[in-house]
Amino acid sequence: MDLNELKGKIKQMILDDGAKLVGVGSQERLKDAPLSGDMNFCLPGAQSCIIWVYPNPIEALENYFSKTERMSIKKAQDFAYVGAWKTAQKVAKYIEENTEYNAFPVIPNGKYREVDGKRYDFRKDDYAWPDFSLRYGAVAAGLGHLGWSGNLVTKEYGGSLYLGGVLTTAPLESDPMANENNCNRCKICVKACTTGYFPVDEEETRQEVIIGGFKEVYARRGTYSKCGIGCAGWVGLSIDGTWSTWTPDHVCLKQYSHEEWKKNRGLRRDIVVKLLRDPTTPREIRKFNQKILASFAKVGITENVGLRPLKDTNPRCGNCNFICVADPKKRKELYNLLISSGKVFIDKKGREFIKKIVDGKEVIHYPITEKEYFSKSELK
């Protein structure tokens, strides 16, 4: 088959598997991108990247931010990551079995390359280089541009999405790059973050991200461990103390400056020890944090979130990404749901519940549990 037919068949295969957007970019467009934009690291001679998108369902986002339930987001996230990996393998196999070209399925998340002979260590709070950046590839494939949070933002779905990808030596025709950056700099991603990972008005200057001749502008990166502790769900409290992420540990990391967190390793160590082992931390919360640690450790071992079982898919924050839907009015609605959603607690039996104030009165709500939402076969 010719290259146009191959490109059409691949795109249709990806859409049939559940993706909502798909595009093709080139190594030429990524020649001036940072290290993780080099396709040749994964596949020598790679000329094209095929990138696709899974958006978060709006209803699931509404339930997540209002703390009605989080299982529908858990299901969407599992579908996206597992689906991205399965589809990537399927597409790569199709290319290699039906053409003379080679292909490489890109791991959707969790895989970082060695630099100067060393694997990335989050404790050092420096850059993490994926084997190949799906975000950079998505920009090169015409799907969108980087928003203030650093996430890809598309016209159709904003930045509330997941990515999958395949690299190939086939010189496929690239799709047109997006003319406009659909991040309108509303900075609601900054407001929704409880860690202070990125600021409201400082651009990242440590490296330039040039894709297709255009410079991608986004917020200065903070410390990865600070973001990781919050996004994993170990801690998460708003700066005014009125709402939390989906975590019972009500610590606000925004109280610690970027400089303080980066320099004071003892501070980081003390917080982690308190979360996991300190006897002054309630036993049920320590067990909760240990369970989260175990689920993320499995991804660390496999270096592939696409292999993570549903029962270990554990969205607790991700606010900066989740809230960035395409419609600015809907973003505000989601933010208003978040700031009035209350805080998560855990009872003596280990079950999550929500406390919030409604019309001056405290209201307690028990969200649906994993076992109530999913079947036994789904959780195997």
Secondary structure by P-SEA (a helix, b strand, c coil): ccaaaaaaaaaaaaaaaccccccccccccccccccccccccccccccbbbbbbbbccaaaaaaaaaccccaaaaaaaaaaaaaaaaaaaaaaaaaaacccbbbbbbccccbbbbcccccccccccccccccccaaaaaaaaccccccccccccccccccccccccccccccccccccccccccccccccccccccccccccccccccccccccbbbbbcccccaaaaaaaaaccbbbccccccccccccccccccccaaaaaacaaaaaaaaaaacccccccaaaaaaaaaaaaaaaaaaaacccccccccccccccccccccccccaaaaaaaaaaaaabbbbbbcccbbbbbbbbcccbbbbbbcccccccccccccc
